[in-house]
Amino acid sequence: MVTYQLPSSGESIEYYFGSTDQLALYLRCRFYMKSTIIMLFSRQLAAFAAIITSTSASCLYGTSLAPRHVSTDGQVPVSTFNYTGEGGPLHWVGLNATTNKECGHGSTQSPIVINKASFPRAPKGSVTMSIPTVPMADFENLGSTVEVIASGKLKASGKDYELVQFHFHTPSEHRIDDEYFPMEVHFVFQAPNKSIAVVAFFVELSPYGRCTPLLKQVLSCLHKITTPGTITKTRRLDFSQVLGHLHTHDIFTYNGSLTTPPCSSNVAWYLSAAPLSIDVSSFNALKKVVKFNSRYTQNSPGLRNLMEIAAHDIGCENMKPRF
C-alpha cells in the first residue's frame, strides 16, 4: 500500500500497488483513466462541463446542438479547446470526460487518411449542393477557426440537409494517400433529425497565383477579425464555382465524426477528390490568423481508437487502483 498526497488539495489517498514505480505509472496514466474510474473531482468537472459544452464545439457551432450566440457587445464565444499542449487533441477527452468521451474512445473518428485507389466514392449525381449568392454574410473568429454563417441545401444519399456554416482548417485534416494539403474547408449541414453532414474541400496552393473566387472573397476580410471573439461582415459571396467544382469531380464518402470536441460520431462525410486553388497571399492571411488547427489523423473507421491503443502500449489500460 502506498499513500499519496495530492498537491492541489493536500488530500491523502491510499493506493494498493506493488511498488512506487507502479504508482508513478498510474499517476502518468491518470488523465486517460479518469473517464472510466471514480473521479476525485467529479463535482468540479460536472460544473465545468456546462461551460465546455456551450463553447467548445466549433464544428457544431450554429446547429441546434450548439446554437449560435452573439453577445450584446457584438462578441461571439471563443473555443475552450485548442491544438497545443493540454488544450490539444490528446487532452480533449480530459477537458470533459463525459461530453468528449468519443474523442478518446470512438471507433469511427475523423479525420482519416484516404486511400485514393480503393476508397468509396459517392455515385454520380447522388450529392448535390445549392447555395445562393449573397451580398454579405457574418464572418466570425471562434479562436479555434474562422467561419462564415451561411444558408443553403444539400441532398446526399437520399437525405436533405440545411447549411449552417463553413469554416477553415490549416493544414488539411484529412490526407489523400498520406499527402496533406495547405487547407481544408468544411461546409457543415444539419438534417431535420439533427444528423450532421460535412462537405469538405481540400485547398492547394496555385503555382500561377490563382484563387477560387469564394476563398478570395471571404479571406480578404480576415484583417477585420484577427482577434478571437470578433465578428464582421464579408463582401459579396458567390458560391457558383465551388458548386460546379463539387458536381464535376469524384466525391469520397464515409461515416466518421466531428473533428473537434465533442468528436460526435455518425457524421456523413463527403470530400471532393479534386482540390480548390488558393494564392499565396490569401493562404498566408488565413495562416496568420488561424495558426494551426488540424486534428491528427485517426485510425481507419471501425478500428480501435488510437488513444486506447496508446494507453494499452504504456501500461495504463489494466492498472486500476483500489480506493
Protein Blocks (a to p, Z undefined) as FASTA:
>chain_A
ZZdddfklopacddddfbfklmmmmmmmmmmmmmmmccfklmmmmmmmmmmmmmmmmmlg
opaklccdddfkopacddfbdcehjlmmklmmmmommlmmmmmmpcbdcdddddfklgcc
ddehiaccdddddfbdcdddehjaccddddddddeehiacddfbdcdddddfbdcehiac
fbdcddddddfkopacdddddddddfklpacfklmmmmmmmmmmmpghiacddddddfkl
mmmmmmmcccdddddddfbdehighiacdddfbdcdddfklmmmmmmmnopaddcdddde
hiacfklmmmmmnopmmmccdZZ
